[in-house]
Amino acid sequence: MRWAYVRGRMLFNADWLANEAVFISAATTARMGWTIEVVLRDGRVMHFGSFAKQKEAQEILDQLAQILHPEKGEPS
């Protein structure tokens, strides 16, 4: 099982996320500001974190992409 810290503050089970996530994006919500939105195979939607700035959420998203797809290299 692979565990990954993202920005030193969020712990993700990378194997679970790779197997269950259908779609991952940065989203904005009225209540939470910017968040990482993960749509799972069974249709559930999970939100991770709450960020004041889109840039912070995008950094997390880029790091998750690197963890889930290391063969693709650094995000552009």
C-alpha positions as CSV (number, residue, x, y, z in Angstrom):
1,M,0.0,0.0,0.0
2,R,1.4,3.4,-1.0
3,W,0.8,6.4,1.2
4,A,1.6,9.9,0.0
5,Y,1.8,13.2,1.8
6,V,0.8,16.1,-0.4
7,R,2.2,19.5,0.6
8,G,3.3,17.9,3.9
9,R,-0.2,18.1,5.4
10,M,-2.6,15.8,3.5
11,L,-2.2,12.0,3.7
12,F,-3.6,10.0,0.8
13,N,-3.7,6.2,0.3
14,A,-2.4,6.4,-3.3
15,D,-3.3,2.8,-4.2
16,W,-6.9,3.2,-3.1
17,L,-7.2,6.5,-4.9
18,A,-5.8,5.1,-8.1
19,N,-8.2,2.2,-8.0
20,E,-11.4,4.1,-7.0
21,A,-11.1,7.5,-8.5
22,V,-12.8,8.1,-11.8
23,F,-12.3,11.9,-12.0
24,I,-10.2,14.3,-9.9
25,S,-10.4,18.1,-10.1
26,A,-10.0,21.3,-8.3
27,A,-13.5,22.8,-7.6
28,T,-14.9,25.8,-5.8
29,T,-17.7,25.6,-3.4
30,A,-19.7,28.3,-1.6
31,R,-18.9,26.7,1.8
32,M,-15.4,25.4,1.5
33,G,-13.6,27.7,-1.0
34,W,-11.4,25.7,-3.3
35,T,-11.3,22.0,-2.7
36,I,-10.1,18.8,-4.4
37,E,-13.1,16.9,-5.7
38,V,-12.8,13.2,-6.3
39,V,-15.6,11.3,-8.1
40,L,-15.5,7.6,-7.1
41,R,-16.5,4.5,-9.2
42,D,-19.7,4.1,-7.2
43,G,-20.8,7.7,-7.9
44,R,-19.9,9.2,-4.5
45,V,-18.1,12.6,-4.5
46,M,-15.5,13.3,-1.9
47,H,-13.9,16.7,-1.1
48,F,-10.4,17.0,0.3
49,G,-9.1,20.1,1.9
50,S,-10.2,23.7,1.9
51,F,-8.0,26.3,0.2
52,A,-8.4,30.1,0.0
53,K,-6.6,30.3,-3.4
54,Q,-7.0,28.3,-6.6
55,K,-3.2,28.1,-6.9
56,E,-3.1,26.0,-3.6
57,A,-5.7,23.6,-4.9
58,Q,-4.0,23.3,-8.3
59,E,-0.7,22.5,-6.5
60,I,-2.4,19.6,-4.7
61,L,-4.0,18.4,-7.9
62,D,-0.7,18.4,-9.7
63,Q,1.0,16.4,-6.9
64,L,-1.8,13.9,-6.9
65,A,-1.5,13.5,-10.7
66,Q,2.3,12.8,-10.2
67,I,1.5,10.2,-7.5
68,L,-1.2,8.5,-9.5
69,H,0.6,8.6,-12.8
70,P,4.4,8.7,-12.2
71,E,5.1,7.4,-15.7
72,K,3.8,10.7,-17.2
73,G,6.5,12.8,-15.4
74,E,6.1,16.2,-14.0
75,P,2.9,18.1,-14.7
76,S,3.3,20.8,-17.3
